């Protein structure tokens, strides 16, 4: 059985026991959170959230971190204009404990 969850405007395919890195959530490490489920699949049986009651998944927050640095370099020829910027996207690592 797996589910499609929605977190931070993105969709993730998860199963019970999976560890996923999602967009930063404002929850401390060890807290339990609920995440909306868009669809569940159990063998040949597909259950959409729009067809029935609200589906949710429970997860435990494992911790927070930052992705690898992405360097952006802006350059204008013949003008001596150069800008170098770096960005590290924050994320939250969660473990799915229950679907349904």
C-alpha positions in Angstrom: 0.0 0.0 0.0 1.2 3.5 -0.9 -0.2 7.0 -0.8 0.4 10.3 -2.6 0.7 13.1 0.1 0.8 16.9 -0.4 3.4 18.9 1.5 4.8 22.3 0.6 2.9 22.4 -2.7 4.6 19.2 -3.8 3.4 15.7 -4.1 5.3 12.7 -2.7 4.7 8.9 -3.1 5.1 7.3 0.3 4.5 4.0 2.1 4.3 3.2 5.8 7.8 3.4 7.3 9.3 5.6 4.5 11.6 8.5 5.3 11.0 11.6 3.2 12.6 15.1 2.9 9.9 17.7 2.4 9.8 21.5 2.4 10.5 23.0 5.8 7.8 22.5 8.4 7.5 24.5 11.6 7.5 21.5 13.9 10.2 20.4 16.3 12.1 17.1 16.2 10.1 14.2 17.6 6.7 15.9 17.1 3.8 14.0 15.4 2.2 15.8 12.4 -0.7 15.0 10.1 -0.3 15.5 6.3 -3.2 15.5 3.7 -3.4 12.5 1.4 -4.5 12.9 -2.2 -4.8 9.2 -3.1 -4.1 5.8 -1.7 -3.4 2.6 -3.6 -3.8 -0.9 -2.1 -3.2 -3.5 -4.9 -5.9 -2.8 -7.5 -8.0 -0.7 -5.1 -7.6 3.1 -5.6 -9.1 5.6 -3.2 -9.2 9.3 -4.1 -9.5 11.9 -1.4 -12.1 13.8 -3.4 -14.4 10.7 -3.5 -14.7 10.1 0.2 -13.8 11.7 3.6 -10.6 13.5 4.2 -7.6 11.2 4.1 -4.6 11.9 6.3 -1.2 10.4 7.0 0.6 10.6 10.3 4.3 11.3 10.4 7.1 11.9 13.0 9.6 14.7 12.4 13.1 13.4 12.5 15.0 16.6 12.1 15.7 19.7 9.9 18.6 20.4 7.6 19.7 22.2 4.4 20.3 21.0 0.9 23.7 21.3 -0.9 24.5 24.8 -2.0 23.4 26.0 -5.4 25.6 28.8 -6.8 24.0 31.5 -9.0 26.3 33.8 -11.0 25.0 36.9 -12.7 27.3 38.5 -15.3 27.0 41.4 -17.7 29.6 41.5 -20.5 31.7 44.7 -21.0 30.2 46.4 -17.9 32.4 44.9 -15.1 29.2 43.7 -13.3 29.4 40.3 -11.6 27.3 38.9 -8.7 27.8 35.6 -7.1 25.1 34.3 -4.8 24.5 30.9 -3.0 21.4 29.3 -1.8 20.7 26.3 0.5 17.1 25.2 0.6 15.9 24.2 4.1 14.1 20.8 4.5 12.4 18.7 7.1 13.0 15.0 7.3 9.9 13.0 8.3 9.0 9.3 8.8 5.6 8.1 7.8 4.0 6.1 10.7 0.4 5.7 9.5 -1.6 6.1 6.3 -5.4 6.4 6.3 
